[in-house]
Amino acid sequence: MKEIFHEFGTIIISIITAVLVIGILFGISVSGNHGILIIAGASTNKEMIDYTTYSDFDAVVMWHKRSKPEVAYTSTFGRFFAIENANFLNRYNAKDMEGVIYPMDKVILAKLFTDTMFGKVLDIRKVDGISVMSLYSAIDGSVHFASAGIYEVYFQIRDRENLTSVWKIPIAVDERRD
């Protein structure tokens, strides 16, 4: 017998340990649940909560669907002409998500609405992609187009909710005919 325990002692201890572990995992009973795995799993089962029934959910949906700030050209100022200084920024308006319209020269140059609207001119380019930002004066918001053609101005607008949008607006510049 001593030789059997000496030869197979490790195997016998392993078998006894396995039987005890299996007994613990599947034999314990708590509140009608049998086995340690089922008992532990019972405490992790949670109820599914429908968050769409909360009253604030509609407000959250509206908040995410709100419109980004917009830039628009005011057509009452007429056309741009080559080789003359034109008041550039006063021809544009910025509109926030609530529909409030701000004059672009007041937003960018005077910075009167820094707590509600912020904007800047990112670039002015010819249609072929060449930047002509040097023709724009950041001091007074004027532009001096050197030649007739189609240009594109890029505005970046950010409202008080930190919604930011970039707008590309084409500009047709005509030659002055006397």
CNS distance restraints for C-alpha pairs under 8 A (distance, minus, plus):
assign (resid   1 and name CA) (resid   5 and name CA) 6.40 0.50 0.50
assign (resid   2 and name CA) (resid   6 and name CA) 6.06 0.50 0.50
assign (resid   3 and name CA) (resid   7 and name CA) 5.97 0.50 0.50
assign (resid   4 and name CA) (resid   8 and name CA) 5.71 0.50 0.50
assign (resid   4 and name CA) (resid   9 and name CA) 7.33 0.50 0.50
assign (resid   5 and name CA) (resid   9 and name CA) 4.56 0.50 0.50
assign (resid   5 and name CA) (resid  12 and name CA) 7.97 0.50 0.50
assign (resid   8 and name CA) (resid  12 and name CA) 6.16 0.50 0.50
assign (resid   9 and name CA) (resid  13 and name CA) 6.14 0.50 0.50
assign (resid  10 and name CA) (resid  14 and name CA) 6.15 0.50 0.50
assign (resid  11 and name CA) (resid  15 and name CA) 6.18 0.50 0.50
assign (resid  12 and name CA) (resid  16 and name CA) 6.21 0.50 0.50
assign (resid  13 and name CA) (resid  17 and name CA) 6.09 0.50 0.50
assign (resid  14 and name CA) (resid  18 and name CA) 6.10 0.50 0.50
assign (resid  15 and name CA) (resid  19 and name CA) 6.20 0.50 0.50
assign (resid  16 and name CA) (resid  20 and name CA) 6.26 0.50 0.50
assign (resid  17 and name CA) (resid  21 and name CA) 6.16 0.50 0.50
assign (resid  18 and name CA) (resid  22 and name CA) 6.09 0.50 0.50
assign (resid  19 and name CA) (resid  23 and name CA) 6.02 0.50 0.50
assign (resid  20 and name CA) (resid  24 and name CA) 6.15 0.50 0.50
assign (resid  21 and name CA) (resid  25 and name CA) 6.09 0.50 0.50
assign (resid  22 and name CA) (resid  26 and name CA) 5.99 0.50 0.50
assign (resid  22 and name CA) (resid  27 and name CA) 7.59 0.50 0.50
assign (resid  23 and name CA) (resid  27 and name CA) 4.87 0.50 0.50
assign (resid  23 and name CA) (resid  28 and name CA) 7.50 0.50 0.50
assign (resid  24 and name CA) (resid  28 and name CA) 5.88 0.50 0.50
assign (resid  24 and name CA) (resid  35 and name CA) 7.09 0.50 0.50
assign (resid  24 and name CA) (resid  36 and name CA) 6.94 0.50 0.50
assign (resid  25 and name CA) (resid  35 and name CA) 5.01 0.50 0.50
assign (resid  25 and name CA) (resid  36 and name CA) 4.82 0.50 0.50
assign (resid  25 and name CA) (resid  37 and name CA) 6.46 0.50 0.50
assign (resid  26 and name CA) (resid  34 and name CA) 6.25 0.50 0.50
assign (resid  26 and name CA) (resid  35 and name CA) 3.73 0.50 0.50
assign (resid  26 and name CA) (resid  36 and name CA) 6.28 0.50 0.50
assign (resid  26 and name CA) (resid  37 and name CA) 7.62 0.50 0.50
assign (resid  27 and name CA) (resid  34 and name CA) 6.31 0.50 0.50
assign (resid  27 and name CA) (resid  35 and name CA) 5.33 0.50 0.50
assign (resid  27 and name CA) (resid  36 and name CA) 7.84 0.50 0.50
assign (resid  28 and name CA) (resid  34 and name CA) 5.69 0.50 0.50
assign (resid  28 and name CA) (resid  35 and name CA) 4.99 0.50 0.50
assign (resid  28 and name CA) (resid  36 and name CA) 6.32 0.50 0.50
assign (resid  29 and name CA) (resid  33 and name CA) 5.47 0.50 0.50
assign (resid  29 and name CA) (resid  34 and name CA) 4.32 0.50 0.50
assign (resid  29 and name CA) (resid  35 and name CA) 6.10 0.50 0.50
assign (resid  29 and name CA) (resid  36 and name CA) 7.89 0.50 0.50
assign (resid  30 and name CA) (resid  34 and name CA) 6.58 0.50 0.50
assign (resid  30 and name CA) (resid  39 and name CA) 6.92 0.50 0.50
assign (resid  33 and name CA) (resid  38 and name CA) 6.32 0.50 0.50
assign (resid  33 and name CA) (resid  39 and name CA) 5.76 0.50 0.50
assign (resid  34 and name CA) (resid  38 and name CA) 6.46 0.50 0.50
assign (resid  34 and name CA) (resid  39 and name CA) 6.88 0.50 0.50
assign (resid  35 and name CA) (resid  39 and name CA) 6.25 0.50 0.50
assign (resid  36 and name CA) (resid  40 and name CA) 6.06 0.50 0.50
assign (resid  37 and name CA) (resid  41 and name CA) 6.02 0.50 0.50
assign (resid  38 and name CA) (resid  42 and name CA) 5.98 0.50 0.50
assign (resid  39 and name CA) (resid  43 and name CA) 6.95 0.50 0.50
assign (resid  40 and name CA) (resid  44 and name CA) 6.98 0.50 0.50
assign (resid  41 and name CA) (resid  45 and name CA) 6.63 0.50 0.50
assign (resid  51 and name CA) (resid  57 and name CA) 7.38 0.50 0.50
assign (resid  52 and name CA) (resid  57 and name CA) 5.76 0.50 0.50
assign (resid  53 and name CA) (resid  57 and name CA) 7.16 0.50 0.50
assign (resid  55 and name CA) (resid  59 and name CA) 7.90 0.50 0.50
assign (resid  56 and name CA) (resid  60 and name CA) 6.35 0.50 0.50
assign (resid  57 and name CA) (resid  61 and name CA) 6.25 0.50 0.50
assign (resid  58 and name CA) (resid  62 and name CA) 6.17 0.50 0.50
assign (resid  59 and name CA) (resid  63 and name CA) 6.01 0.50 0.50
assign (resid  60 and name CA) (resid  64 and name CA) 6.33 0.50 0.50
assign (resid  61 and name CA) (resid  65 and name CA) 6.26 0.50 0.50
assign (resid  62 and name CA) (resid  66 and name CA) 6.09 0.50 0.50
assign (resid  66 and name CA) (resid  97 and name CA) 6.35 0.50 0.50
assign (resid  67 and name CA) (resid  96 and name CA) 7.88 0.50 0.50
assign (resid  67 and name CA) (resid  97 and name CA) 5.17 0.50 0.50
assign (resid  68 and name CA) (resid  96 and name CA) 6.92 0.50 0.50
assign (resid  68 and name CA) (resid  97 and name CA) 5.95 0.50 0.50
assign (resid  68 and name CA) (resid 163 and name CA) 5.84 0.50 0.50
assign (resid  68 and name CA) (resid 164 and name CA) 6.60 0.50 0.50
assign (resid  68 and name CA) (resid 165 and name CA) 6.28 0.50 0.50
assign (resid  69 and name CA) (resid  94 and name CA) 6.88 0.50 0.50
assign (resid  69 and name CA) (resid  95 and name CA) 5.50 0.50 0.50
assign (resid  69 and name CA) (resid  96 and name CA) 4.50 0.50 0.50
assign (resid  69 and name CA) (resid  97 and name CA) 5.84 0.50 0.50
assign (resid  69 and name CA) (resid 157 and name CA) 6.33 0.50 0.50
assign (resid  69 and name CA) (resid 158 and name CA) 6.66 0.50 0.50
assign (resid  69 and name CA) (resid 159 and name CA) 6.41 0.50 0.50
assign (resid  69 and name CA) (resid 163 and name CA) 7.01 0.50 0.50
assign (resid  69 and name CA) (resid 164 and name CA) 6.83 0.50 0.50
assign (resid  69 and name CA) (resid 165 and name CA) 6.27 0.50 0.50
assign (resid  70 and name CA) (resid  94 and name CA) 5.58 0.50 0.50
assign (resid  70 and name CA) (resid  95 and name CA) 5.07 0.50 0.50
assign (resid  70 and name CA) (resid  96 and name CA) 6.60 0.50 0.50
assign (resid  70 and name CA) (resid 157 and name CA) 7.38 0.50 0.50
assign (resid  70 and name CA) (resid 165 and name CA) 7.34 0.50 0.50
assign (resid  70 and name CA) (resid 167 and name CA) 7.47 0.50 0.50
assign (resid  71 and name CA) (resid  92 and name CA) 6.85 0.50 0.50
assign (resid  71 and name CA) (resid  93 and name CA) 5.68 0.50 0.50
assign (resid  71 and name CA) (resid  94 and name CA) 4.57 0.50 0.50
assign (resid  71 and name CA) (resid  95 and name CA) 6.37 0.50 0.50
assign (resid  71 and name CA) (resid 155 and name CA) 7.60 0.50 0.50
assign (resid  71 and name CA) (resid 157 and name CA) 7.75 0.50 0.50
assign (resid  71 and name CA) (resid 167 and name CA) 6.61 0.50 0.50
assign (resid  72 and name CA) (resid  92 and name CA) 5.61 0.50 0.50
assign (resid  72 and name CA) (resid  93 and name CA) 5.35 0.50 0.50
assign (resid  72 and name CA) (resid  94 and name CA) 6.51 0.50 0.50
assign (resid  73 and name CA) (resid  91 and name CA) 5.92 0.50 0.50
assign (resid  73 and name CA) (resid  92 and name CA) 4.54 0.50 0.50
assign (resid  73 and name CA) (resid  93 and name CA) 6.48 0.50 0.50
assign (resid  74 and name CA) (resid  91 and name CA) 5.24 0.50 0.50
assign (resid  74 and name CA) (resid  92 and name CA) 5.58 0.50 0.50
assign (resid  74 and name CA) (resid  93 and name CA) 7.06 0.50 0.50
assign (resid  75 and name CA) (resid  91 and name CA) 7.51 0.50 0.50
assign (resid  77 and name CA) (resid  91 and name CA) 6.34 0.50 0.50
assign (resid  79 and name CA) (resid 172 and name CA) 7.35 0.50 0.50
assign (resid  79 and name CA) (resid 173 and name CA) 6.98 0.50 0.50
assign (resid  79 and name CA) (resid 174 and name CA) 7.42 0.50 0.50
assign (resid  80 and name CA) (resid  86 and name CA) 6.98 0.50 0.50
assign (resid  80 and name CA) (resid 171 and name CA) 7.70 0.50 0.50
assign (resid  80 and name CA) (resid 172 and name CA) 6.74 0.50 0.50
assign (resid  80 and name CA) (resid 173 and name CA) 4.88 0.50 0.50
assign (resid  80 and name CA) (resid 174 and name CA) 6.31 0.50 0.50
assign (resid  81 and name CA) (resid  86 and name CA) 7.89 0.50 0.50
assign (resid  81 and name CA) (resid 145 and name CA) 7.37 0.50 0.50
assign (resid  81 and name CA) (resid 148 and name CA) 7.07 0.50 0.50
assign (resid  81 and name CA) (resid 173 and name CA) 5.15 0.50 0.50
assign (resid  81 and name CA) (resid 174 and name CA) 4.80 0.50 0.50
assign (resid  81 and name CA) (resid 175 and name CA) 5.53 0.50 0.50
assign (resid  81 and name CA) (resid 176 and name CA) 5.91 0.50 0.50
assign (resid  82 and name CA) (resid 144 and name CA) 7.11 0.50 0.50
assign (resid  82 and name CA) (resid 145 and name CA) 5.04 0.50 0.50
assign (resid  82 and name CA) (resid 146 and name CA) 5.70 0.50 0.50
assign (resid  82 and name CA) (resid 147 and name CA) 5.05 0.50 0.50
assign (resid  82 and name CA) (resid 148 and name CA) 5.30 0.50 0.50
assign (resid  82 and name CA) (resid 173 and name CA) 6.09 0.50 0.50
assign (resid  82 and name CA) (resid 174 and name CA) 6.06 0.50 0.50
assign (resid  82 and name CA) (resid 175 and name CA) 5.39 0.50 0.50
assign (resid  82 and name CA) (resid 176 and name CA) 6.77 0.50 0.50
assign (resid  83 and name CA) (resid 144 and name CA) 6.11 0.50 0.50
assign (resid  83 and name CA) (resid 145 and name CA) 5.72 0.50 0.50
assign (resid  83 and name CA) (resid 146 and name CA) 5.26 0.50 0.50
assign (resid  83 and name CA) (resid 147 and name CA) 6.61 0.50 0.50
assign (resid  84 and name CA) (resid 144 and name CA) 5.60 0.50 0.50
assign (resid  84 and name CA) (resid 145 and name CA) 6.98 0.50 0.50
assign (resid  85 and name CA) (resid 142 and name CA) 6.26 0.50 0.50
assign (resid  85 and name CA) (resid 143 and name CA) 5.62 0.50 0.50
assign (resid  85 and name CA) (resid 144 and name CA) 4.64 0.50 0.50
assign (resid  85 and name CA) (resid 145 and name CA) 7.61 0.50 0.50
assign (resid  86 and name CA) (resid 142 and name CA) 5.38 0.50 0.50
assign (resid  86 and name CA) (resid 143 and name CA) 5.48 0.50 0.50
assign (resid  86 and name CA) (resid 144 and name CA) 6.45 0.50 0.50
assign (resid  87 and name CA) (resid  91 and name CA) 7.33 0.50 0.50
assign (resid  87 and name CA) (resid 140 and name CA) 8.00 0.50 0.50
assign (resid  87 and name CA) (resid 141 and name CA) 6.30 0.50 0.50
assign (resid  87 and name CA) (resid 142 and name CA) 4.49 0.50 0.50
assign (resid  87 and name CA) (resid 143 and name CA) 6.70 0.50 0.50
assign (resid  88 and name CA) (resid  92 and name CA) 7.76 0.50 0.50
assign (resid  88 and name CA) (resid 141 and name CA) 5.67 0.50 0.50
assign (resid  88 and name CA) (resid 142 and name CA) 4.79 0.50 0.50
assign (resid  88 and name CA) (resid 143 and name CA) 5.85 0.50 0.50
assign (resid  89 and name CA) (resid 104 and name CA) 5.59 0.50 0.50
assign (resid  89 and name CA) (resid 105 and name CA) 4.83 0.50 0.50
assign (resid  89 and name CA) (resid 141 and name CA) 5.41 0.50 0.50
assign (resid  89 and name CA) (resid 142 and name CA) 6.95 0.50 0.50
assign (resid  90 and name CA) (resid 103 and name CA) 6.52 0.50 0.50
assign (resid  90 and name CA) (resid 104 and name CA) 6.02 0.50 0.50
assign (resid  90 and name CA) (resid 105 and name CA) 5.11 0.50 0.50
assign (resid  90 and name CA) (resid 141 and name CA) 7.90 0.50 0.50
assign (resid  91 and name CA) (resid 104 and name CA) 7.63 0.50 0.50
assign (resid  92 and name CA) (resid 103 and name CA) 6.48 0.50 0.50
assign (resid  92 and name CA) (resid 104 and name CA) 5.37 0.50 0.50
assign (resid  92 and name CA) (resid 105 and name CA) 7.70 0.50 0.50
assign (resid  93 and name CA) (resid 101 and name CA) 6.40 0.50 0.50
assign (resid  93 and name CA) (resid 102 and name CA) 5.57 0.50 0.50
assign (resid  93 and name CA) (resid 103 and name CA) 4.60 0.50 0.50
assign (resid  93 and name CA) (resid 104 and name CA) 4.82 0.50 0.50
assign (resid  94 and name CA) (resid 101 and name CA) 5.62 0.50 0.50
assign (resid  94 and name CA) (resid 102 and name CA) 5.10 0.50 0.50
assign (resid  94 and name CA) (resid 103 and name CA) 6.33 0.50 0.50
assign (resid  94 and name CA) (resid 104 and name CA) 5.92 0.50 0.50
assign (resid  94 and name CA) (resid 157 and name CA) 7.53 0.50 0.50
assign (resid  95 and name CA) (resid  99 and name CA) 5.66 0.50 0.50
assign (resid  95 and name CA) (resid 100 and name CA) 5.46 0.50 0.50
assign (resid  95 and name CA) (resid 101 and name CA) 4.43 0.50 0.50
assign (resid  95 and name CA) (resid 102 and name CA) 6.20 0.50 0.50
assign (resid  96 and name CA) (resid 100 and name CA) 5.60 0.50 0.50
assign (resid  96 and name CA) (resid 101 and name CA) 6.80 0.50 0.50
assign (resid  96 and name CA) (resid 117 and name CA) 7.54 0.50 0.50
assign (resid  96 and name CA) (resid 159 and name CA) 6.17 0.50 0.50
assign (resid  97 and name CA) (resid 159 and name CA) 7.90 0.50 0.50
assign (resid 102 and name CA) (resid 106 and name CA) 7.28 0.50 0.50
assign (resid 102 and name CA) (resid 107 and name CA) 6.88 0.50 0.50
assign (resid 103 and name CA) (resid 107 and name CA) 6.44 0.50 0.50
assign (resid 104 and name CA) (resid 108 and name CA) 6.01 0.50 0.50
assign (resid 104 and name CA) (resid 119 and name CA) 7.73 0.50 0.50
assign (resid 105 and name CA) (resid 109 and name CA) 5.33 0.50 0.50
assign (resid 105 and name CA) (resid 110 and name CA) 6.75 0.50 0.50
assign (resid 105 and name CA) (resid 141 and name CA) 6.90 0.50 0.50
assign (resid 106 and name CA) (resid 110 and name CA) 4.80 0.50 0.50
assign (resid 106 and name CA) (resid 111 and name CA) 5.79 0.50 0.50
assign (resid 106 and name CA) (resid 112 and name CA) 5.82 0.50 0.50
assign (resid 106 and name CA) (resid 113 and name CA) 7.48 0.50 0.50
assign (resid 107 and name CA) (resid 111 and name CA) 4.82 0.50 0.50
assign (resid 107 and name CA) (resid 112 and name CA) 6.02 0.50 0.50
assign (resid 107 and name CA) (resid 113 and name CA) 5.91 0.50 0.50
assign (resid 107 and name CA) (resid 114 and name CA) 7.39 0.50 0.50
assign (resid 107 and name CA) (resid 117 and name CA) 6.58 0.50 0.50
assign (resid 107 and name CA) (resid 118 and name CA) 5.98 0.50 0.50
assign (resid 107 and name CA) (resid 119 and name CA) 6.11 0.50 0.50
assign (resid 108 and name CA) (resid 118 and name CA) 6.82 0.50 0.50
assign (resid 108 and name CA) (resid 119 and name CA) 5.34 0.50 0.50
assign (resid 108 and name CA) (resid 120 and name CA) 5.69 0.50 0.50
assign (resid 109 and name CA) (resid 138 and name CA) 7.43 0.50 0.50
assign (resid 109 and name CA) (resid 139 and name CA) 7.17 0.50 0.50
assign (resid 109 and name CA) (resid 140 and name CA) 7.07 0.50 0.50
assign (resid 109 and name CA) (resid 141 and name CA) 6.92 0.50 0.50
assign (resid 111 and name CA) (resid 118 and name CA) 7.42 0.50 0.50
assign (resid 113 and name CA) (resid 117 and name CA) 5.33 0.50 0.50
assign (resid 113 and name CA) (resid 118 and name CA) 6.93 0.50 0.50
assign (resid 114 and name CA) (resid 118 and name CA) 5.62 0.50 0.50
assign (resid 115 and name CA) (resid 160 and name CA) 6.08 0.50 0.50
assign (resid 116 and name CA) (resid 159 and name CA) 5.54 0.50 0.50
assign (resid 116 and name CA) (resid 160 and name CA) 4.34 0.50 0.50
assign (resid 117 and name CA) (resid 157 and name CA) 7.22 0.50 0.50
assign (resid 117 and name CA) (resid 158 and name CA) 5.81 0.50 0.50
assign (resid 117 and name CA) (resid 159 and name CA) 4.43 0.50 0.50
assign (resid 117 and name CA) (resid 160 and name CA) 5.90 0.50 0.50
assign (resid 118 and name CA) (resid 157 and name CA) 5.80 0.50 0.50
assign (resid 118 and name CA) (resid 158 and name CA) 5.13 0.50 0.50
assign (resid 118 and name CA) (resid 159 and name CA) 6.28 0.50 0.50
assign (resid 119 and name CA) (resid 155 and name CA) 7.01 0.50 0.50
assign (resid 119 and name CA) (resid 156 and name CA) 5.48 0.50 0.50
assign (resid 119 and name CA) (resid 157 and name CA) 4.37 0.50 0.50
assign (resid 119 and name CA) (resid 158 and name CA) 6.20 0.50 0.50
assign (resid 120 and name CA) (resid 155 and name CA) 5.86 0.50 0.50
assign (resid 120 and name CA) (resid 156 and name CA) 5.47 0.50 0.50
assign (resid 120 and name CA) (resid 157 and name CA) 6.79 0.50 0.50
assign (resid 121 and name CA) (resid 153 and name CA) 7.41 0.50 0.50
assign (resid 121 and name CA) (resid 154 and name CA) 6.00 0.50 0.50
assign (resid 121 and name CA) (resid 155 and name CA) 4.71 0.50 0.50
assign (resid 121 and name CA) (resid 156 and name CA) 6.43 0.50 0.50
assign (resid 122 and name CA) (resid 153 and name CA) 7.75 0.50 0.50
assign (resid 122 and name CA) (resid 154 and name CA) 5.33 0.50 0.50
assign (resid 122 and name CA) (resid 155 and name CA) 5.64 0.50 0.50
assign (resid 122 and name CA) (resid 156 and name CA) 6.53 0.50 0.50
assign (resid 123 and name CA) (resid 131 and name CA) 6.81 0.50 0.50
assign (resid 123 and name CA) (resid 132 and name CA) 7.66 0.50 0.50
assign (resid 123 and name CA) (resid 133 and name CA) 5.66 0.50 0.50
assign (resid 123 and name CA) (resid 153 and name CA) 5.94 0.50 0.50
assign (resid 123 and name CA) (resid 154 and name CA) 5.23 0.50 0.50
assign (resid 123 and name CA) (resid 155 and name CA) 7.50 0.50 0.50
assign (resid 124 and name CA) (resid 131 and name CA) 5.77 0.50 0.50
assign (resid 124 and name CA) (resid 132 and name CA) 5.52 0.50 0.50
assign (resid 124 and name CA) (resid 133 and name CA) 5.03 0.50 0.50
assign (resid 124 and name CA) (resid 136 and name CA) 7.94 0.50 0.50
assign (resid 124 and name CA) (resid 151 and name CA) 6.88 0.50 0.50
assign (resid 124 and name CA) (resid 152 and name CA) 5.62 0.50 0.50
assign (resid 124 and name CA) (resid 153 and name CA) 4.40 0.50 0.50
assign (resid 124 and name CA) (resid 154 and name CA) 6.25 0.50 0.50
assign (resid 125 and name CA) (resid 129 and name CA) 5.58 0.50 0.50
assign (resid 125 and name CA) (resid 130 and name CA) 5.34 0.50 0.50
assign (resid 125 and name CA) (resid 131 and name CA) 4.18 0.50 0.50
assign (resid 125 and name CA) (resid 132 and name CA) 5.34 0.50 0.50
assign (resid 125 and name CA) (resid 133 and name CA) 7.05 0.50 0.50
assign (resid 125 and name CA) (resid 151 and name CA) 5.51 0.50 0.50
assign (resid 125 and name CA) (resid 152 and name CA) 5.21 0.50 0.50
assign (resid 125 and name CA) (resid 153 and name CA) 6.50 0.50 0.50
assign (resid 126 and name CA) (resid 130 and name CA) 5.39 0.50 0.50
assign (resid 126 and name CA) (resid 131 and name CA) 6.41 0.50 0.50
assign (resid 126 and name CA) (resid 132 and name CA) 6.95 0.50 0.50
assign (resid 126 and name CA) (resid 149 and name CA) 7.68 0.50 0.50
assign (resid 126 and name CA) (resid 150 and name CA) 6.21 0.50 0.50
assign (resid 126 and name CA) (resid 151 and name CA) 4.38 0.50 0.50
assign (resid 126 and name CA) (resid 152 and name CA) 6.22 0.50 0.50
assign (resid 127 and name CA) (resid 150 and name CA) 5.85 0.50 0.50
assign (resid 127 and name CA) (resid 151 and name CA) 5.53 0.50 0.50
assign (resid 127 and name CA) (resid 152 and name CA) 6.65 0.50 0.50
assign (resid 132 and name CA) (resid 136 and name CA) 7.74 0.50 0.50
assign (resid 135 and name CA) (resid 143 and name CA) 5.55 0.50 0.50
assign (resid 135 and name CA) (resid 144 and name CA) 5.38 0.50 0.50
assign (resid 135 and name CA) (resid 145 and name CA) 6.40 0.50 0.50
assign (resid 135 and name CA) (resid 146 and name CA) 7.89 0.50 0.50
assign (resid 136 and name CA) (resid 141 and name CA) 6.90 0.50 0.50
assign (resid 136 and name CA) (resid 142 and name CA) 5.97 0.50 0.50
assign (resid 136 and name CA) (resid 143 and name CA) 4.42 0.50 0.50
assign (resid 136 and name CA) (resid 144 and name CA) 6.71 0.50 0.50
assign (resid 137 and name CA) (resid 141 and name CA) 5.34 0.50 0.50
assign (resid 137 and name CA) (resid 142 and name CA) 5.38 0.50 0.50
assign (resid 137 and name CA) (resid 143 and name CA) 6.16 0.50 0.50
assign (resid 138 and name CA) (resid 142 and name CA) 7.55 0.50 0.50
assign (resid 145 and name CA) (resid 173 and name CA) 7.58 0.50 0.50
assign (resid 147 and name CA) (resid 173 and name CA) 7.61 0.50 0.50
assign (resid 147 and name CA) (resid 175 and name CA) 7.50 0.50 0.50
assign (resid 148 and name CA) (resid 172 and name CA) 7.74 0.50 0.50
assign (resid 148 and name CA) (resid 173 and name CA) 4.87 0.50 0.50
assign (resid 148 and name CA) (resid 174 and name CA) 4.98 0.50 0.50
assign (resid 148 and name CA) (resid 175 and name CA) 5.54 0.50 0.50
assign (resid 149 and name CA) (resid 172 and name CA) 6.06 0.50 0.50
assign (resid 149 and name CA) (resid 173 and name CA) 5.20 0.50 0.50
assign (resid 149 and name CA) (resid 174 and name CA) 6.67 0.50 0.50
assign (resid 150 and name CA) (resid 170 and name CA) 6.82 0.50 0.50
assign (resid 150 and name CA) (resid 171 and name CA) 5.67 0.50 0.50
assign (resid 150 and name CA) (resid 172 and name CA) 4.74 0.50 0.50
assign (resid 150 and name CA) (resid 173 and name CA) 6.12 0.50 0.50
assign (resid 151 and name CA) (resid 170 and name CA) 5.70 0.50 0.50
assign (resid 151 and name CA) (resid 171 and name CA) 4.96 0.50 0.50
assign (resid 151 and name CA) (resid 172 and name CA) 6.43 0.50 0.50
assign (resid 151 and name CA) (resid 173 and name CA) 7.45 0.50 0.50
assign (resid 152 and name CA) (resid 168 and name CA) 6.28 0.50 0.50
assign (resid 152 and name CA) (resid 169 and name CA) 5.51 0.50 0.50
assign (resid 152 and name CA) (resid 170 and name CA) 4.33 0.50 0.50
assign (resid 152 and name CA) (resid 171 and name CA) 5.74 0.50 0.50
assign (resid 153 and name CA) (resid 167 and name CA) 7.94 0.50 0.50
assign (resid 153 and name CA) (resid 168 and name CA) 5.63 0.50 0.50
assign (resid 153 and name CA) (resid 169 and name CA) 5.35 0.50 0.50
assign (resid 153 and name CA) (resid 170 and name CA) 6.39 0.50 0.50
assign (resid 153 and name CA) (resid 171 and name CA) 7.27 0.50 0.50
assign (resid 154 and name CA) (resid 166 and name CA) 6.68 0.50 0.50
assign (resid 154 and name CA) (resid 167 and name CA) 5.52 0.50 0.50
assign (resid 154 and name CA) (resid 168 and name CA) 4.58 0.50 0.50
assign (resid 154 and name CA) (resid 169 and name CA) 6.55 0.50 0.50
assign (resid 155 and name CA) (resid 166 and name CA) 5.53 0.50 0.50
assign (resid 155 and name CA) (resid 167 and name CA) 5.16 0.50 0.50
assign (resid 155 and name CA) (resid 168 and name CA) 6.60 0.50 0.50
assign (resid 156 and name CA) (resid 164 and name CA) 7.00 0.50 0.50
assign (resid 156 and name CA) (resid 165 and name CA) 5.76 0.50 0.50
assign (resid 156 and name CA) (resid 166 and name CA) 4.40 0.50 0.50
assign (resid 156 and name CA) (resid 167 and name CA) 6.43 0.50 0.50
assign (resid 157 and name CA) (resid 164 and name CA) 5.55 0.50 0.50
assign (resid 157 and name CA) (resid 165 and name CA) 5.47 0.50 0.50
assign (resid 157 and name CA) (resid 166 and name CA) 6.40 0.50 0.50
assign (resid 158 and name CA) (resid 162 and name CA) 5.67 0.50 0.50
assign (resid 158 and name CA) (resid 163 and name CA) 5.43 0.50 0.50
assign (resid 158 and name CA) (resid 164 and name CA) 4.27 0.50 0.50
assign (resid 158 and name CA) (resid 165 and name CA) 6.61 0.50 0.50
assign (resid 159 and name CA) (resid 163 and name CA) 5.62 0.50 0.50
assign (resid 159 and name CA) (resid 164 and name CA) 6.78 0.50 0.50
